[in-house]
Amino acid sequence: MSQAWKTPLAALLATSFVLLLGCGNGNRGFFAPAPGAHVMVTGEVIAFDDQVPADGGATITVNTAAGGAVRLLFPSLHTSPPPSQQTIDLYDLVRRVQVGDLIRAEGRHAASGIEIESLAILERRP
């Protein structure tokens, strides 16, 4: 095989390999974020479960523009040491969320969802 064909063939094989690695991750895009990676999610709230008053956490399920459902997680406030004022203020926003709202959340990727660090209600939808 001549040298003129080796470089394009190697590039084609490398590109094919990269594309194959990206397949099969559902609606998460080409690569799933690593645990602990910072992520931002924007979408419509399709479910909201607030167990914070009963010593639990809160879970917000969001339907993203890519068509996938993402779980946003807020921890319990009943901790030792007590939660920071920033966490309490964040819960004040979390508890205002309603099904149908358009929201944007930022946080860290975890095995069971995204641990919320900030939240904004972009639009109220009836």
C-alpha positions as CSV (number, residue, x, y, z in Angstrom):
1,M,0.0,0.0,0.0
2,S,1.4,3.4,-0.9
3,Q,2.0,6.1,1.6
4,A,-0.6,8.3,-0.1
5,W,-3.4,6.0,1.1
6,K,-2.1,5.2,4.6
7,T,-2.8,8.7,6.1
8,P,-6.5,9.0,4.9
9,L,-7.2,5.4,5.8
10,A,-5.8,5.9,9.3
11,A,-7.9,9.1,9.7
12,L,-11.0,7.3,8.5
13,L,-10.5,4.4,11.0
14,A,-9.9,6.8,13.8
15,T,-13.0,8.9,13.0
16,S,-15.1,5.7,12.8
17,F,-13.8,4.5,16.2
18,V,-14.6,7.9,17.8
19,L,-18.1,7.8,16.3
20,L,-18.7,4.3,17.5
21,L,-17.6,5.2,21.0
22,G,-20.4,7.9,21.0
23,C,-23.1,5.5,20.0
24,G,-25.4,3.9,22.6
25,N,-25.5,6.7,25.2
26,G,-29.2,7.4,24.6
27,N,-30.1,11.1,24.8
28,R,-27.0,12.1,26.7
29,G,-25.0,13.1,23.6
30,F,-21.8,11.5,22.4
31,F,-20.3,10.9,25.8
32,A,-21.9,10.6,29.3
33,P,-20.4,13.0,31.8
34,A,-17.9,11.6,34.3
35,P,-19.1,11.3,37.9
36,G,-18.5,14.6,39.6
37,A,-18.5,16.5,36.3
38,H,-20.2,19.9,36.2
39,V,-23.3,19.9,34.1
40,M,-26.1,22.3,33.1
41,V,-29.7,21.1,32.3
42,T,-32.5,23.1,30.8
43,G,-36.0,21.6,30.3
44,E,-39.6,21.2,31.4
45,V,-40.4,19.8,34.8
46,I,-42.4,16.5,34.3
47,A,-42.3,15.3,37.9
48,F,-41.5,16.8,41.4
49,D,-41.2,14.8,44.6
50,D,-40.4,16.9,47.7
51,Q,-39.6,14.7,50.8
52,V,-37.5,17.4,52.5
53,P,-40.2,18.1,55.2
54,A,-40.2,14.4,56.0
55,D,-36.4,14.2,56.5
56,G,-35.7,13.2,52.9
57,G,-34.5,15.0,49.8
58,A,-36.2,16.3,46.7
59,T,-36.2,14.9,43.2
60,I,-37.1,17.0,40.1
61,T,-37.5,15.1,36.8
62,V,-36.9,17.3,33.8
63,N,-37.5,16.5,30.1
64,T,-34.6,18.1,28.2
65,A,-34.7,19.5,24.7
66,A,-32.8,16.4,23.5
67,G,-35.8,14.4,24.6
68,G,-34.3,12.6,27.6
69,A,-35.5,12.7,31.2
70,V,-32.9,13.8,33.8
71,R,-33.2,13.5,37.5
72,L,-32.2,16.5,39.6
73,L,-31.4,15.7,43.2
74,F,-31.6,18.0,46.3
75,P,-30.4,16.5,49.6
76,S,-32.1,16.4,53.0
77,L,-31.8,19.5,55.2
78,H,-31.8,17.4,58.3
79,T,-28.0,16.9,58.5
80,S,-25.3,17.2,61.1
81,P,-23.7,19.7,60.9
82,P,-26.7,21.8,59.8
83,P,-26.9,22.9,56.1
84,S,-25.4,26.1,55.0
85,Q,-27.5,29.2,54.4
86,Q,-26.7,28.8,50.7
87,T,-28.3,25.3,50.8
88,I,-31.3,26.6,52.7
89,D,-31.7,29.4,50.1
90,L,-31.5,26.8,47.3
91,Y,-34.2,24.8,48.9
92,D,-36.4,27.9,48.9
93,L,-36.1,27.9,45.1
94,V,-36.5,24.1,44.8
95,R,-39.8,24.0,46.7
96,R,-41.3,26.6,44.4
97,V,-40.9,24.4,41.3
98,Q,-44.1,23.1,39.7
99,V,-44.8,20.5,37.0
100,G,-44.8,22.3,33.7
101,D,-42.2,24.9,34.7
102,L,-39.2,25.5,32.4
103,I,-36.1,25.5,34.5
104,R,-32.3,25.6,34.3
105,A,-30.2,23.8,36.9
106,E,-26.5,23.4,37.4
107,G,-24.8,20.7,39.4
108,R,-22.5,17.7,39.6
109,H,-23.2,14.5,37.8
110,A,-23.8,11.5,40.1
111,A,-24.8,7.9,39.6
112,S,-28.5,8.5,40.3
113,G,-28.8,12.0,38.7
114,I,-27.5,15.5,39.0
115,E,-26.9,17.0,42.5
116,I,-28.3,20.5,42.2
117,E,-26.0,23.4,43.0
118,S,-28.0,26.2,41.4
119,L,-31.5,26.5,40.0
120,A,-33.6,29.1,38.1
121,I,-37.2,29.0,37.1
122,L,-37.2,30.4,33.6
123,E,-40.9,30.3,32.8
124,R,-44.1,29.2,34.5
125,R,-46.3,27.1,32.4
126,P,-49.8,26.2,33.4
